[in-house]
């Protein structure tokens, strides 16, 4: 199979596949945020993906595609710590337009609680928010190709570190360690852990050497 890493576009035909991969990469977070209402979650994620900016916009993503069929095999979505506040504000505007709280009345309370899992991102770091590979395509080094493409992007854009957050019992931690990442800190929210089954999160980091 010829796997190609390309920048994502706002192609509506690919929005649902992208939404599924975003869900797969953050299922603990999104399952709680959307109170288990996956249909609504996928509608919202497609909307966010197609926007020109925002934390879940295609503009921040790289796709792994099958060159022959042009299918999405995986994605990685990352943005700079210096962009976080601006992108978060835009995402807030998109959420207001979606009015998800009409279907999930405590939607914003859930979001505020979940935000405690995510420490501030330093301005010199590229933050890898989502990385996922389609289930049938796992084990073919596609995740490694996406990860290394993100590292290359961080280096070319002048970032000196890569950060990500991962659930503490996620088997992907061993993958991130093999790529050179280390655990910096742990975030635990006792109420979410005890009453909602939300495990602690690890912040993992790695230095990005400058181009000689």
Secondary structure, DSSP 8 states (H G I E B T S, - for coil): --EEEEE----GGGHHHHHHHHHHHTHHHHHHHTTT-HHHHHHHHHHHHHSSSSTT-GGGEEEEEETTTTEEEEEEEEEEGGGHHHHHHHHHHHHHHHTGGGTSTTHHHHHHHHGGG-----TTEEEEEEEEE-GGGTTSSHHHHHHHHHHHHHHHTT--EEEEEEETT-THHHHHHHTT-EEEEEE--HHHHHHH----EEEEEEE-----
